[in-house]
Amino acid sequence: MAEELMENENQYVIFRLGRENYGLEISTILEIITMQTITEVPGTEVFIEGIINLRGRVIPVFNLHKKLNLAGGETTRSTRIVVVEVRGNHIGMLVDGVSEVVKITEEIVEQPSGILSDLDEEYLSGVAKLEDKLVILLDVTKVLQRGNGALLENIG
């Protein structure tokens, strides 16, 4: 018998950026792929690494470290491209590694507060308090459309 989600829980893919754990709702993720050759595109924003050809579809790829103003972001064997779909656009995001899929209930999610300064709280949908770690839950739509050079505003 397949497990069903309770009404107040969602599944999240947990990934790393540096030493921290982040989560994206699984419903926004199309697939997770290993690192590929990225073709640079001149004149794009600093956080856009370039484009890839994914089964005949050209997909922009951006560096989540740069977009969120975080240190690091070097490519390693664990680096993955998380392909998401937002407003009909397929977009790849570089992350340091993907670890697991977890069910997170509303009861363990705390809303962002003014205390957070390293990561703009407008990107967050909350912070999940799991047994062994905190997971920063990102709102992928806000990450992609906020600020100058917002990716979704530049895509047809």
PyRosetta script that sets phi, psi and omega in degrees:
from pyrosetta import init, pose_from_sequence

init()
pose = pose_from_sequence("MAEELMENENQYVIFRLGRENYGLEISTILEIITMQTITEVPGTEVFIEGIINLRGRVIPVFNLHKKLNLAGGETTRSTRIVVVEVRGNHIGMLVDGVSEVVKITEEIVEQPSGILSDLDEEYLSGVAKLEDKLVILLDVTKVLQRGNGALLENIG")
pose.set_psi(1, 129.5)
pose.set_omega(1, -179.2)
pose.set_phi(2, -74.5)
pose.set_psi(2, 141.4)
pose.set_omega(2, 177.2)
pose.set_phi(3, -73.4)
pose.set_psi(3, 138.4)
pose.set_omega(3, 177.5)
pose.set_phi(4, -107.9)
pose.set_psi(4, 148.2)
pose.set_omega(4, 177.8)
pose.set_phi(5, -76.5)
pose.set_psi(5, 139.0)
pose.set_omega(5, 173.1)
pose.set_phi(6, -71.5)
pose.set_psi(6, 162.7)
pose.set_omega(6, -175.0)
pose.set_phi(7, -58.7)
pose.set_psi(7, -33.2)
pose.set_omega(7, -175.1)
pose.set_phi(8, -103.9)
pose.set_psi(8, 23.3)
pose.set_omega(8, 177.5)
pose.set_phi(9, -130.3)
pose.set_psi(9, 150.2)
pose.set_omega(9, 178.7)
pose.set_phi(10, -130.7)
pose.set_psi(10, 158.2)
pose.set_omega(10, 175.6)
pose.set_phi(11, -95.4)
pose.set_psi(11, 138.1)
pose.set_omega(11, 179.7)
pose.set_phi(12, -127.3)
pose.set_psi(12, 141.8)
pose.set_omega(12, 170.2)
pose.set_phi(13, -90.0)
pose.set_psi(13, 126.2)
pose.set_omega(13, -178.3)
pose.set_phi(14, -98.5)
pose.set_psi(14, 130.3)
pose.set_omega(14, 179.2)
pose.set_phi(15, -137.1)
pose.set_psi(15, 164.8)
pose.set_omega(15, -178.5)
pose.set_phi(16, -108.0)
pose.set_psi(16, 142.6)
pose.set_omega(16, 166.0)
pose.set_phi(17, -130.6)
pose.set_psi(17, 108.5)
pose.set_omega(17, -173.8)
pose.set_phi(18, 65.8)
pose.set_psi(18, -129.9)
pose.set_omega(18, -178.9)
pose.set_phi(19, -94.2)
pose.set_psi(19, -4.0)
pose.set_omega(19, -174.1)
pose.set_phi(20, -98.4)
pose.set_psi(20, 154.3)
pose.set_omega(20, 177.7)
pose.set_phi(21, -103.1)
pose.set_psi(21, 134.8)
pose.set_omega(21, 179.6)
pose.set_phi(22, -126.4)
pose.set_psi(22, 158.5)
pose.set_omega(22, 178.4)
pose.set_phi(23, -135.9)
pose.set_psi(23, 144.6)
pose.set_omega(23, 173.6)
pose.set_phi(24, -125.1)
pose.set_psi(24, 140.5)
pose.set_omega(24, 175.9)
pose.set_phi(25, -59.0)
pose.set_psi(25, 132.7)
pose.set_omega(25, -175.6)
pose.set_phi(26, -62.7)
pose.set_psi(26, -25.7)
pose.set_omega(26, -178.0)
pose.set_phi(27, -66.3)
pose.set_psi(27, -19.3)
pose.set_omega(27, 179.2)
pose.set_phi(28, -90.2)
pose.set_psi(28, -10.9)
pose.set_omega(28, -173.8)
pose.set_phi(29, -96.3)
pose.set_psi(29, 127.5)
pose.set_omega(29, 176.3)
pose.set_phi(30, -86.5)
pose.set_psi(30, -45.4)
pose.set_omega(30, 179.2)
pose.set_phi(31, -167.0)
pose.set_psi(31, 165.7)
pose.set_omega(31, 177.0)
pose.set_phi(32, -124.0)
pose.set_psi(32, 123.5)
pose.set_omega(32, -176.0)
pose.set_phi(33, -123.7)
pose.set_psi(33, 158.5)
pose.set_omega(33, 175.6)
pose.set_phi(34, -71.2)
pose.set_psi(34, 163.6)
pose.set_omega(34, -179.2)
pose.set_phi(35, -58.7)
pose.set_psi(35, 138.5)
pose.set_omega(35, 177.9)
pose.set_phi(36, -126.2)
pose.set_psi(36, 169.0)
pose.set_omega(36, 174.8)
pose.set_phi(37, -67.6)
pose.set_psi(37, 127.6)
pose.set_omega(37, -179.4)
pose.set_phi(38, -106.3)
pose.set_psi(38, 127.8)
pose.set_omega(38, 178.5)
pose.set_phi(39, -88.4)
pose.set_psi(39, 120.1)
pose.set_omega(39, -179.8)
pose.set_phi(40, -70.3)
pose.set_psi(40, 145.0)
pose.set_omega(40, 177.5)
pose.set_phi(41, -120.0)
pose.set_psi(41, 118.4)
pose.set_omega(41, -178.1)
pose.set_phi(42, -64.9)
pose.set_psi(42, 147.3)
pose.set_omega(42, 174.3)
pose.set_phi(43, 82.3)
pose.set_psi(43, 9.1)
pose.set_omega(43, 179.2)
pose.set_phi(44, -92.3)
pose.set_psi(44, 169.0)
pose.set_omega(44, 177.9)
pose.set_phi(45, -61.0)
pose.set_psi(45, 155.4)
pose.set_omega(45, -175.7)
pose.set_phi(46, -61.4)
pose.set_psi(46, -30.1)
pose.set_omega(46, -178.0)
pose.set_phi(47, -81.5)
pose.set_psi(47, -10.4)
pose.set_omega(47, 178.5)
pose.set_phi(48, -88.0)
pose.set_psi(48, 116.1)
pose.set_omega(48, -178.1)
pose.set_phi(49, -74.7)
pose.set_psi(49, -31.9)
pose.set_omega(49, -178.4)
pose.set_phi(50, 147.7)
pose.set_psi(50, -146.1)
pose.set_omega(50, -177.7)
pose.set_phi(51, -132.5)
pose.set_psi(51, 155.6)
pose.set_omega(51, 173.5)
pose.set_phi(52, -128.3)
pose.set_psi(52, 161.0)
pose.set_omega(52, 173.9)
pose.set_phi(53, -104.3)
pose.set_psi(53, 110.0)
pose.set_omega(53, -179.3)
pose.set_phi(54, -111.2)
pose.set_psi(54, 99.0)
pose.set_omega(54, -179.0)
pose.set_phi(55, 50.6)
pose.set_psi(55, 48.6)
pose.set_omega(55, 175.3)
pose.set_phi(56, 86.7)
pose.set_psi(56, -1.5)
pose.set_omega(56, 179.4)
pose.set_phi(57, -111.5)
pose.set_psi(57, 127.6)
pose.set_omega(57, 178.0)
pose.set_phi(58, -82.7)
pose.set_psi(58, 124.6)
pose.set_omega(58, -175.6)
pose.set_phi(59, -125.6)
pose.set_psi(59, 128.0)
pose.set_omega(59, 174.1)
pose.set_phi(60, -70.2)
pose.set_psi(60, 145.3)
pose.set_omega(60, 179.3)
pose.set_phi(61, -125.6)
pose.set_psi(61, 129.6)
pose.set_omega(61, 175.8)
pose.set_phi(62, -123.5)
pose.set_psi(62, 157.6)
pose.set_omega(62, -177.3)
pose.set_phi(63, -91.0)
pose.set_psi(63, 112.3)
pose.set_omega(63, -177.2)
pose.set_phi(64, -63.7)
pose.set_psi(64, -30.8)
pose.set_omega(64, 175.3)
pose.set_phi(65, -58.4)
pose.set_psi(65, -49.5)
pose.set_omega(65, -177.6)
pose.set_phi(66, -68.1)
pose.set_psi(66, -41.6)
pose.set_omega(66, -178.4)
pose.set_phi(67, -62.8)
pose.set_psi(67, -36.5)
pose.set_omega(67, -178.1)
pose.set_phi(68, -96.3)
pose.set_psi(68, 7.9)
pose.set_omega(68, 180.0)
pose.set_phi(69, 57.4)
pose.set_psi(69, 45.4)
pose.set_omega(69, 178.1)
pose.set_phi(70, -107.7)
pose.set_psi(70, 149.2)
pose.set_omega(70, 177.6)
pose.set_phi(71, -71.9)
pose.set_psi(71, 162.2)
pose.set_omega(71, 175.5)
pose.set_phi(72, 91.1)
pose.set_psi(72, -151.4)
pose.set_omega(72, 179.0)
pose.set_phi(73, 100.7)
pose.set_psi(73, 17.4)
pose.set_omega(73, 178.3)
pose.set_phi(74, -71.6)
pose.set_psi(74, 144.5)
pose.set_omega(74, 179.6)
pose.set_phi(75, -78.2)
pose.set_psi(75, 129.9)
pose.set_omega(75, 177.8)
pose.set_phi(76, -131.4)
pose.set_psi(76, -178.7)
pose.set_omega(76, 177.1)
pose.set_phi(77, -64.3)
pose.set_psi(77, -22.3)
pose.set_omega(77, -179.6)
pose.set_phi(78, -87.5)
pose.set_psi(78, -12.7)
pose.set_omega(78, -177.5)
pose.set_phi(79, -58.3)
pose.set_psi(79, 135.8)
pose.set_omega(79, 179.1)
pose.set_phi(80, -129.6)
pose.set_psi(80, 157.8)
pose.set_omega(80, 171.8)
pose.set_phi(81, -109.3)
pose.set_psi(81, 116.7)
pose.set_omega(81, 177.3)
pose.set_phi(82, -94.0)
pose.set_psi(82, 116.1)
pose.set_omega(82, -178.9)
pose.set_phi(83, -94.6)
pose.set_psi(83, 120.7)
pose.set_omega(83, -178.8)
pose.set_phi(84, -115.8)
pose.set_psi(84, 161.8)
pose.set_omega(84, 173.2)
pose.set_phi(85, -121.3)
pose.set_psi(85, 121.9)
pose.set_omega(85, 179.0)
pose.set_phi(86, -134.4)
pose.set_psi(86, 124.5)
pose.set_omega(86, -179.6)
pose.set_phi(87, 49.9)
pose.set_psi(87, 41.1)
pose.set_omega(87, 177.1)
pose.set_phi(88, 81.4)
pose.set_psi(88, -2.8)
pose.set_omega(88, 179.5)
pose.set_phi(89, -98.4)
pose.set_psi(89, 137.5)
pose.set_omega(89, 174.0)
pose.set_phi(90, -97.5)
pose.set_psi(90, 125.5)
pose.set_omega(90, -175.1)
pose.set_phi(91, -136.6)
pose.set_psi(91, 136.2)
pose.set_omega(91, 176.9)
pose.set_phi(92, -98.0)
pose.set_psi(92, 141.8)
pose.set_omega(92, 178.2)
pose.set_phi(93, -126.1)
pose.set_psi(93, 126.0)
pose.set_omega(93, 176.9)
pose.set_phi(94, -76.8)
pose.set_psi(94, 129.4)
pose.set_omega(94, 175.0)
pose.set_phi(95, -131.6)
pose.set_psi(95, 160.5)
pose.set_omega(95, -176.4)
pose.set_phi(96, -73.0)
pose.set_psi(96, -23.5)
pose.set_omega(96, 179.5)
pose.set_phi(97, 170.8)
pose.set_psi(97, 153.2)
pose.set_omega(97, 178.2)
pose.set_phi(98, -112.9)
pose.set_psi(98, 133.1)
pose.set_omega(98, -173.8)
pose.set_phi(99, -109.4)
pose.set_psi(99, -40.3)
pose.set_omega(99, -172.4)
pose.set_phi(100, -168.5)
pose.set_psi(100, 170.9)
pose.set_omega(100, 171.2)
pose.set_phi(101, -116.2)
pose.set_psi(101, 129.9)
pose.set_omega(101, -179.1)
pose.set_phi(102, -131.6)
pose.set_psi(102, 153.0)
pose.set_omega(102, 172.7)
pose.set_phi(103, -92.1)
pose.set_psi(103, 130.9)
pose.set_omega(103, -178.7)
pose.set_phi(104, -125.8)
pose.set_psi(104, 125.4)
pose.set_omega(104, 178.9)
pose.set_phi(105, -92.1)
pose.set_psi(105, 156.7)
pose.set_omega(105, 179.9)
pose.set_phi(106, -59.1)
pose.set_psi(106, -29.9)
pose.set_omega(106, -176.5)
pose.set_phi(107, -63.3)
pose.set_psi(107, -27.7)
pose.set_omega(107, -177.6)
pose.set_phi(108, -100.2)
pose.set_psi(108, 7.8)
pose.set_omega(108, 179.8)
pose.set_phi(109, -103.3)
pose.set_psi(109, 124.6)
pose.set_omega(109, 176.1)
pose.set_phi(110, -104.3)
pose.set_psi(110, 138.1)
pose.set_omega(110, -179.6)
pose.set_phi(111, -71.4)
pose.set_psi(111, 148.7)
pose.set_omega(111, -180.0)
pose.set_phi(112, -62.6)
pose.set_psi(112, 149.8)
pose.set_omega(112, -179.8)
pose.set_phi(113, -124.4)
pose.set_psi(113, 173.0)
pose.set_omega(113, 179.5)
pose.set_phi(114, -66.7)
pose.set_psi(114, -7.7)
pose.set_omega(114, -179.9)
pose.set_phi(115, -68.7)
pose.set_psi(115, -32.3)
pose.set_omega(115, -176.6)
pose.set_phi(116, -70.1)
pose.set_psi(116, 128.8)
pose.set_omega(116, -179.9)
pose.set_phi(117, -126.6)
pose.set_psi(117, -30.4)
pose.set_omega(117, -177.8)
pose.set_phi(118, -69.7)
pose.set_psi(118, -32.9)
pose.set_omega(118, -179.3)
pose.set_phi(119, -122.0)
pose.set_psi(119, 122.6)
pose.set_omega(119, -178.9)
pose.set_phi(120, -56.5)
pose.set_psi(120, 120.7)
pose.set_omega(120, -175.0)
pose.set_phi(121, -64.5)
pose.set_psi(121, -13.0)
pose.set_omega(121, 176.4)
pose.set_phi(122, -66.3)
pose.set_psi(122, -20.9)
pose.set_omega(122, 178.1)
pose.set_phi(123, -79.2)
pose.set_psi(123, -17.5)
pose.set_omega(123, -169.7)
pose.set_phi(124, -93.6)
pose.set_psi(124, 146.5)
pose.set_omega(124, 169.1)
pose.set_phi(125, -105.3)
pose.set_psi(125, -7.2)
pose.set_omega(125, 176.7)
pose.set_phi(126, 153.5)
pose.set_psi(126, -179.2)
pose.set_omega(126, 176.0)
pose.set_phi(127, -126.5)
pose.set_psi(127, 121.1)
pose.set_omega(127, 179.9)
pose.set_phi(128, -89.7)
pose.set_psi(128, 133.0)
pose.set_omega(128, 179.2)
pose.set_phi(129, -101.1)
pose.set_psi(129, 90.6)
pose.set_omega(129, 177.5)
pose.set_phi(130, -83.7)
pose.set_psi(130, 168.8)
pose.set_omega(130, -176.9)
pose.set_phi(131, -56.4)
pose.set_psi(131, -42.6)
pose.set_omega(131, -172.7)
pose.set_phi(132, -111.0)
pose.set_psi(132, 1.4)
pose.set_omega(132, -178.3)
pose.set_phi(133, -167.5)
pose.set_psi(133, 164.0)
pose.set_omega(133, 170.4)
pose.set_phi(134, -98.4)
pose.set_psi(134, 141.9)
pose.set_omega(134, 178.8)
pose.set_phi(135, -125.3)
pose.set_psi(135, 121.7)
pose.set_omega(135, 178.5)
pose.set_phi(136, -82.3)
pose.set_psi(136, 117.5)
pose.set_omega(136, -177.3)
pose.set_phi(137, -91.6)
pose.set_psi(137, 119.9)
pose.set_omega(137, -177.7)
pose.set_phi(138, -94.8)
pose.set_psi(138, 145.5)
pose.set_omega(138, 170.6)
pose.set_phi(139, -96.7)
pose.set_psi(139, 101.1)
pose.set_omega(139, -171.3)
pose.set_phi(140, -61.4)
pose.set_psi(140, -34.1)
pose.set_omega(140, 179.2)
pose.set_phi(141, -63.8)
pose.set_psi(141, -43.6)
pose.set_omega(141, 179.1)
pose.set_phi(142, -67.4)
pose.set_psi(142, -37.7)
pose.set_omega(142, 178.3)
pose.set_phi(143, -61.0)
pose.set_psi(143, -41.0)
pose.set_omega(143, -174.5)
pose.set_phi(144, -82.5)
pose.set_psi(144, -17.2)
pose.set_omega(144, -175.6)
pose.set_phi(145, -119.7)
pose.set_psi(145, 4.9)
pose.set_omega(145, -177.5)
pose.set_phi(146, -94.2)
pose.set_psi(146, 143.1)
pose.set_omega(146, 170.1)
pose.set_phi(147, 83.0)
pose.set_psi(147, 178.6)
pose.set_omega(147, 177.6)
pose.set_phi(148, -64.1)
pose.set_psi(148, 140.5)
pose.set_omega(148, 179.3)
pose.set_phi(149, 72.2)
pose.set_psi(149, 26.8)
pose.set_omega(149, 179.4)
pose.set_phi(150, -58.4)
pose.set_psi(150, 129.3)
pose.set_omega(150, -172.5)
pose.set_phi(151, -62.7)
pose.set_psi(151, -44.3)
pose.set_omega(151, -177.0)
pose.set_phi(152, -66.9)
pose.set_psi(152, -27.5)
pose.set_omega(152, 178.9)
pose.set_phi(153, -73.0)
pose.set_psi(153, -22.4)
pose.set_omega(153, -176.5)
pose.set_phi(154, -96.6)
pose.set_psi(154, -2.4)
pose.set_omega(154, -177.8)
pose.set_phi(155, -106.3)
pose.set_psi(155, 138.1)
pose.set_omega(155, -179.5)
pose.set_phi(156, -68.0)
pose.dump_pdb("model.pdb")
